């Protein structure tokens, strides 16, 4: 069961378009609606939520649920709500995807932080929890501001007695088109393609320090990219350290790779390959090596 938790702010496209374009599996969607702000803002967000609910069902065949976040500026309350919801989804055997592209940052950050906290607490379910972001192709705010400037210029001309009906009609058509787009799609348009898809998954960092021998393993993986087996990795480390490759040394590498793997710090991933395991850096492992490369 693939459940996407989607905080709804003033965006439409980037909350659904990436899932459609990348053909991701979506079984269920939890749409979070904010209940604080001006009446117009709340109603606008709820209208988008209703539209998203229908389109998730029609375009992706997903079951949808709309949930109210009582106070979008109450970080503690949003975190508790996120923590309970994500754990409940995992307890039911599901995989959870949290979209942090929209809504006030307090809610997005609370849900992202809760997801990352649960990853640390539930190591066995680490691969079932994802947080991701989608960038828009275009922001409508700049176009709305430009239209206002054009309207101001036209009004100034009218005050001076220079009334051009064609200019008025052109501005009216432009304003109607822009407002229609705003009402239909929110403050952003499209979902920008980044790399091989339309979403950027946000990896979670380990909350444990990396020990010196673990550092050597990470830097070696960073340099070579991938090893067909842990034994090959151990042989490369032995050569680099000018040590004899023994069963004891190999066992030491296996132990530390396990500590760095999915059930430990999450910096290394392994893929079963016959009787061996292909070993490489995870995304957060790549980021760790990149961040620490200059400090070697």
DOSE-912878 format. One line per 5 residues: their letters; for each residue x negated, y, z negated of C-alpha. Coordinates in pm, 1 decimal. Example, Ala and Ser with C-alpha at 12.3 -4.5 7.8 and 13.67 -1.06 7.14 Angstrom:
BEGIN
as = -1230.0/-450.0/-780.0 | -1367.0/-106.0/-714.0
END
This chain:
BEGIN
xxxxx = 0.0/0.0/0.0 | -159.6/324.8/119.9 | -22.8/616.2/-83.1 | -111.4/975.4/5.9 | -64.1/1242.0/-260.9
xxxxx = -16.4/1574.3/-82.5 | 9.3/1905.1/-271.8 | 219.5/2134.8/-51.1 | 138.6/2504.8/-36.5 | 190.5/2714.0/277.0
xxxxx = 43.5/2473.3/532.4 | 206.4/2216.9/758.2 | -27.7/2094.2/1033.1 | -330.5/2001.1/827.8 | -122.7/1801.1/581.4
xxxxx = 9.0/1561.2/845.5 | -173.5/1614.9/1177.5 | -501.6/1444.5/1073.3 | -317.7/1131.1/962.1 | -133.9/1112.3/1294.1
xxxxx = -436.8/1194.9/1511.1 | -673.1/957.6/1330.0 | -401.7/687.5/1318.0 | -447.1/629.2/946.4 | -221.1/387.0/761.7
xxxxx = 33.2/573.1/548.6 | 289.7/365.1/362.5 | 404.8/621.3/110.2 | 364.2/996.1/59.8 | 404.5/1189.2/-266.2
xxxxx = 469.5/1556.1/-183.9 | 389.6/1793.4/-471.0 | 594.0/2113.5/-481.7 | 500.2/2417.8/-688.0 | 762.0/2579.9/-907.2
xxxxx = 583.5/2906.1/-996.7 | 560.4/3224.3/-794.0 | 804.8/3454.4/-623.2 | 1139.6/3309.2/-524.1 | 1049.6/3357.1/-157.2
xxxxx = 717.8/3173.2/-198.4 | 876.0/2880.2/-380.7 | 1154.4/2849.0/-123.6 | 909.7/2872.5/165.8 | 693.7/2594.8/19.9
xxxxx = 997.5/2375.9/-44.4 | 1116.6/2422.9/313.1 | 777.9/2304.0/438.1 | 794.9/2010.9/196.9 | 1136.7/1909.4/332.7
xxxxx = 1006.0/1929.8/689.7 | 694.7/1730.9/600.3 | 906.7/1465.2/432.1 | 1114.8/1413.2/745.5 | 811.5/1411.2/974.5
xxxxx = 613.1/1168.3/758.0 | 909.7/932.7/781.7 | 972.4/983.9/1154.2 | 612.7/999.5/1280.2 | 438.2/758.5/1043.0
xxxxx = 723.4/549.4/906.1 | 621.1/643.3/553.5 | 842.5/644.2/247.2 | 837.4/991.2/90.4 | 884.2/1123.8/-261.8
xxxxx = 901.9/1490.5/-359.5 | 762.7/1577.0/-705.1 | 770.2/1916.2/-876.5 | 460.7/2063.5/-1043.0 | 623.1/2284.3/-1306.0
xxxxx = 337.7/2533.0/-1342.3 | 77.8/2539.9/-1063.0 | -155.4/2749.6/-1282.2 | -152.5/2504.0/-1573.4 | -470.2/2308.7/-1494.7
xxxxx = -439.0/2080.8/-1800.0 | -81.7/1987.9/-1714.6 | -167.6/1922.8/-1348.3 | -464.7/1707.0/-1451.1 | -246.5/1497.9/-1682.6
xxxxx = 17.1/1461.2/-1410.7 | -250.6/1357.4/-1158.3 | -414.7/1114.5/-1400.7 | -87.9/937.6/-1476.9 | 23.1/926.1/-1113.5
xxxxx = -304.7/791.7/-970.7 | -333.9/526.2/-1242.3 | 26.3/418.8/-1181.5 | -40.8/377.6/-809.0 | -351.4/170.0/-878.1
xxxxx = -170.9/-41.5/-1136.7 | 87.5/-121.7/-868.3 | -191.4/-248.6/-644.5 | -204.5/50.5/-411.5 | -480.7/254.7/-254.1
xxxxx = -464.8/628.6/-324.5 | -558.2/918.9/-95.8 | -546.0/1271.1/-242.3 | -527.1/1561.7/5.2 | -682.3/1876.6/-146.2
xxxxx = -633.4/2107.0/154.3 | -337.9/2310.7/31.0 | -152.3/2440.9/-277.1 | -314.6/2666.4/-539.8 | -671.0/2559.2/-617.3
xxxxx = -581.0/2479.0/-978.6 | -361.9/2190.1/-863.3 | -599.4/2069.3/-591.3 | -898.7/2077.9/-826.8 | -702.3/1909.1/-1105.6
xxxxx = -600.2/1621.6/-877.7 | -951.8/1588.3/-730.4 | -1111.5/1587.7/-1076.7 | -859.1/1334.2/-1206.7 | -927.2/1109.7/-907.1
xxxxx = -1301.3/1128.8/-966.8 | -1259.7/1061.9/-1339.9 | -1056.7/749.6/-1266.2 | -1321.6/633.1/-1017.6 | -1571.1/636.2/-1301.8
xxxxx = -1335.0/467.3/-1548.4 | -1206.6/202.4/-1307.6 | -1520.7/86.1/-1127.7 | -1340.0/-212.1/-975.0 | -1094.9/25.3/-805.0
xxxxx = -1355.9/279.7/-694.5 | -1309.1/198.2/-323.9 | -931.8/238.3/-355.7 | -945.4/607.5/-452.4 | -1014.5/882.5/-200.4
xxxxx = -1002.1/1260.9/-199.8 | -1016.1/1445.2/130.6 | -994.0/1786.5/294.1 | -886.3/1904.5/638.6 | -995.2/2232.6/796.5
xxxxx = -744.3/2423.4/1012.5 | -813.5/2519.2/1371.8 | -676.6/2868.4/1315.0 | -560.1/3092.7/1030.8 | -243.7/3292.9/1102.6
xxxxx = -322.2/3561.0/844.3 | -568.9/3733.8/1079.5 | -314.1/3738.2/1361.5 | -45.8/3870.5/1128.1 | -281.7/4148.7/1015.2
xxxxx = -365.1/4236.8/1376.0 | 3.4/4251.2/1463.5 | 64.1/4489.0/1172.4 | -212.6/4717.4/1300.9 | -50.6/4722.0/1644.2
xxxxx = 287.1/4799.6/1486.3 | 132.1/5087.4/1289.5 | -16.7/5233.9/1606.9 | 320.8/5211.4/1777.7 | 501.2/5377.3/1485.7
xxxxx = 245.0/5659.5/1477.7 | 304.5/5718.3/1847.4 | 680.5/5724.2/1789.1 | 638.0/5985.9/1515.7 | 451.3/6202.2/1766.9
xxxxx = 743.4/6172.1/2006.1 | 570.6/5927.9/2239.2 | 827.3/5647.1/2266.6 | 751.0/5381.9/2528.7 | 1028.4/5122.2/2549.6
xxxxx = 801.2/4868.3/2716.9 | 551.1/4892.7/2428.8 | 834.2/4849.7/2177.7 | 965.9/4542.1/2359.5 | 615.2/4394.8/2380.4
xxxxx = 558.3/4441.7/2007.8 | 898.4/4294.6/1923.8 | 828.6/3985.9/2137.4 | 487.2/3943.5/1978.7 | 623.5/3980.8/1625.0
xxxxx = 908.7/3735.2/1688.1 | 669.6/3475.3/1831.5 | 422.8/3512.6/1546.3 | 688.7/3495.8/1274.8 | 845.9/3192.4/1440.9
xxxxx = 508.9/3018.6/1436.7 | 458.9/3118.2/1073.6 | 802.2/2984.9/971.4 | 742.8/2661.6/1159.9 | 383.1/2582.5/1066.5
xxxxx = 279.7/2793.2/768.4 | -33.7/3000.0/730.4 | -262.5/2771.9/932.8 | -244.5/2606.1/1272.7 | -381.2/2268.7/1372.3
xxxxx = -635.6/2037.1/1215.4 | -998.0/2086.7/1314.7 | -1195.9/1786.0/1431.8 | -1507.2/1735.9/1218.4 | -1748.3/1462.8/1317.1
xxxxx = -1558.0/1151.7/1412.8 | -1219.7/1249.4/1270.0 | -999.6/1518.4/1121.4 | -1057.2/1462.2/750.4 | -1362.7/1511.7/530.3
xxxxx = -1368.1/1263.5/245.6 | -1517.7/1405.8/-73.4 | -1750.2/1154.5/-243.9 | -1771.9/1130.8/-620.5 | -2101.9/1165.1/-802.7
xxxxx = -2222.5/927.4/-1070.4 | -2218.1/1047.1/-1429.1 | -2541.8/861.7/-1512.4 | -2901.3/971.2/-1466.1 | -3109.6/798.4/-1199.0
xxxxx = -3414.2/621.4/-1341.4 | -3759.3/637.7/-1173.8 | -3745.4/291.3/-1011.6 | -3392.3/358.6/-893.7 | -3520.5/681.0/-737.6
xxxxx = -3777.8/481.3/-539.3 | -3503.4/254.2/-408.3 | -3286.5/548.3/-303.1 | -3571.2/730.5/-128.5 | -3674.8/408.3/48.8
xxxxx = -3319.8/354.6/173.1 | -3308.0/717.6/278.1 | -3627.0/674.3/479.3 | -3537.7/344.9/648.1 | -3160.1/379.0/673.7
xxxxx = -3058.8/14.9/624.2 | -3207.6/-321.5/530.5 | -3069.6/-653.6/648.4 | -3111.9/-794.2/297.6 | -3222.2/-696.4/-50.0
xxxxx = -3529.0/-915.5/4.2 | -3635.7/-695.9/298.2 | -3586.2/-388.2/81.3 | -3794.8/-547.4/-196.1 | -4072.8/-629.0/51.2
xxxxx = -4079.5/-267.4/174.5 | -4096.6/-139.1/-183.3 | -4379.3/-378.4/-267.8 | -4578.3/-254.8/32.4 | -4518.4/110.6/-57.8
xxxxx = -4625.2/48.8/-418.6 | -4917.7/-178.7/-324.0 | -4771.2/-446.3/-548.4 | -4758.4/-819.9/-491.8 | -4419.5/-940.1/-364.5
xxxxx = -4315.1/-1197.3/-623.1 | -3987.8/-1353.4/-738.4 | -4008.6/-1132.3/-1046.4 | -4044.1/-816.9/-837.0 | -3758.3/-926.3/-608.8
xxxxx = -3535.6/-987.9/-913.0 | -3620.1/-642.4/-1044.1 | -3508.9/-486.7/-712.8 | -3187.2/-692.0/-705.4 | -3104.5/-583.7/-1062.6
xxxxx = -3158.4/-215.7/-985.2 | -2967.9/-230.5/-655.3 | -2674.6/-379.0/-847.5 | -2694.1/-87.7/-1092.3 | -2688.1/154.3/-798.4
xxxxx = -2406.1/-27.4/-618.3 | -2025.2/7.5/-617.1 | -1990.9/-149.0/-961.2 | -2249.2/89.1/-1105.6 | -2353.5/436.4/-998.9
xxxxx = -2208.1/415.1/-648.6 | -2517.9/538.3/-462.1 | -2566.5/216.4/-262.2 | -2325.3/10.0/-54.5 | -2366.9/-350.4/55.0
xxxxx = -2204.3/-551.3/331.5 | -2203.5/-930.4/326.8 | -2397.1/-1069.9/621.8 | -2424.4/-1449.4/616.8 | -2608.6/-1536.5/297.7
xxxxx = -2752.5/-1185.9/267.7 | -2623.0/-836.8/204.7 | -2696.1/-545.8/434.1 | -2797.1/-263.5/202.3 | -2767.4/109.3/272.3
xxxxx = -2697.1/438.3/98.3 | -2336.9/535.0/32.2 | -2221.1/882.7/127.1 | -2291.4/1015.7/-223.2 | -2624.9/833.2/-213.2
xxxxx = -2715.0/1015.6/108.0 | -2623.9/1343.9/-57.2 | -2837.5/1259.0/-361.9 | -3141.5/1183.1/-147.5 | -3090.2/1496.6/58.3
xxxxx = -3060.8/1712.5/-254.2 | -3367.9/1560.3/-421.2 | -3594.2/1518.1/-119.1 | -3782.2/1843.0/-182.6 | -3849.1/1747.8/-541.6
x = -4045.1/1430.4/-465.2
END
